[in-house]
Structures are given as C-alpha cells and as structure tokens.
Amino acid sequence: MSAVIDFYKEHKLQDDPLHKALDAAPNLHAQFPSLRQQMLSCCGAQAGKGGKVELVVIDNTRWDELAGEITSITGKLERLDRAVGELDKLFAEAKEAGFDIFRKTPAGIRAAEVQWRAQHRAPPADPSNPLSRDTGIPNPELVAFAERAEAIMAGL
C-alpha cells in the first residue's frame, strides 16, 4: 500500500495542502454519476439500420461542456494519483538514505530538515548575544528531497 495514503488515513492534517487535495478526491469522484446522467439527457433515440434503435447526441454544446468537466475532473484525479505515487517513491528513497520521516507529506520532509538543522548547530559566534545563534547546518540530501516534494506538489 501507499505510505502517503496510510499516513493520510491515520493522521488527518487539516492544514496540509496534500491532505486537502486528498480530502477533495471523494467529492470529485462523487460528481461522475451526475455528469454521466446529464450526458444521457443530451441524447435521444433514432431509428437505425435493421430496425435497431440508436442513441445519438442531440445537444452537442451541452455534451461538449459536460465532457470537458469530466476530462477536467479525471485530470485532477490522475495528477493526484501520480503525485501520491511519486511521493511514495521519494519517501522510499529517503528511507534508503537513512532518513525516517514520520510525516509523509512535503511539509514533513521540510520539518525533518529543520529538525536536522536544530541538531547540527555550530556554537554561537558571540555567546553573550542570543541573536548570534546559528540557524544550523543544512543537510543537502534533505533539502533536495524537500525541493523534489515541493515540485511534485506544484504539479497538482
């Protein structure tokens, strides 16, 4: 199964863009029956060859609008599925690289990178000045994983 979907099911994050997109998926799926029914209302019966009755499109304009809506919804769902698959691969790569990221979201990767920085700080340049604190040494691998995850999310 998908690590991203498993995390989503176990830990609903209302402020995470990935989880918002996953929350919207059932509503997108629910629109299909209504759109298909509306498409059927654009059709009519016509006598065909050999005494058969054929279904033909009568309202081409409305048919095209509905087909466009279905194409749009299908595209959104396919992009979401592709993003989840790519994020799953990304988290598998991160685990192989030795990073066990709990939150299976792009924000979770960024949080792991921030945590890395917090654990790998240089001593303050001026111990008497609390504002001279080092922000930490960035981990190039985690930064690269975070950038890839954000690029995946940009495709949604």
GILIN-V399228 format. One record per residue. N is the residue number from 1. RES is the residue in one small letter. PSI is psi as a letter, one per 20 degrees, with the letter a starting at -180 (none if undefined). NEAR is the number of other C-alpha atoms within 10 Angstrom. Layout:
n=[N/N]
res=[RES/RES]
psi=[PSI/PSI]
near=[NEAR/NEAR]
This chain:
n=[1/2/3/4/5/6/7/8/9/10/11/12/13/14/15/16/17/18/19/20/21/22/23/24/25/26/27/28/29/30/31/32/33/34/35/36/37/38/39/40/41/42/43/44/45/46/47/48/49/50/51/52/53/54/55/56/57/58/59/60/61/62/63/64/65/66/67/68/69/70/71/72/73/74/75/76/77/78/79/80/81/82/83/84/85/86/87/88/89/90/91/92/93/94/95/96/97/98/99/100/101/102/103/104/105/106/107/108/109/110/111/112/113/114/115/116/117/118/119/120/121/122/123/124/125/126/127/128/129/130/131/132/133/134/135/136/137/138/139/140/141/142/143/144/145/146/147/148/149/150/151/152/153/154/155/156]
res=[m/s/a/v/i/d/f/y/k/e/h/k/l/q/d/d/p/l/h/k/a/l/d/a/a/p/n/l/h/a/q/f/p/s/l/r/q/q/m/l/s/c/c/g/a/q/a/g/k/g/g/k/v/e/l/v/v/i/d/n/t/r/w/d/e/l/a/g/e/i/t/s/i/t/g/k/l/e/r/l/d/r/a/v/g/e/l/d/k/l/f/a/e/a/k/e/a/g/f/d/i/f/r/k/t/p/a/g/i/r/a/a/e/v/q/w/r/a/q/h/r/a/p/p/a/d/p/s/n/p/l/s/r/d/t/g/i/p/n/p/e/l/v/a/f/a/e/r/a/e/a/i/m/a/g/l]
psi=[r/p/h/g/g/g/g/g/h/h/n/o/o/h/j/p/h/g/h/g/g/h/h/h/g/h/h/g/h/i/h/g/g/g/h/h/g/h/h/h/i/i/r/r/q/q/p/a/q/k/j/q/p/q/p/q/p/g/n/h/g/h/g/h/g/h/h/g/g/g/g/g/g/g/g/g/h/g/h/g/g/g/g/g/g/h/h/g/g/g/h/g/g/g/g/h/i/j/o/n/o/g/o/m/r/h/h/h/g/h/h/h/h/g/h/g/g/h/i/m/q/q/q/q/h/n/h/i/o/i/i/j/q/q/i/r/p/q/o/h/g/h/g/g/g/g/g/g/g/h/h/g/h/h/i/none]
near=[6/12/18/21/17/11/16/18/12/8/12/13/16/10/8/14/15/21/20/13/15/19/15/11/16/11/10/14/12/10/13/15/10/10/16/14/10/14/19/15/14/17/16/13/11/12/11/10/8/6/7/8/12/12/12/14/16/14/13/13/11/15/20/13/12/17/15/12/15/17/12/12/17/15/13/17/20/13/16/20/15/15/21/21/15/17/24/19/15/20/24/16/13/17/12/10/11/9/16/14/17/12/19/21/28/24/16/16/27/21/17/21/24/19/13/16/17/15/11/15/14/13/11/14/12/10/10/8/9/10/10/12/14/15/13/16/15/16/14/10/13/20/16/14/20/22/15/16/22/17/13/19/20/9/11/17]
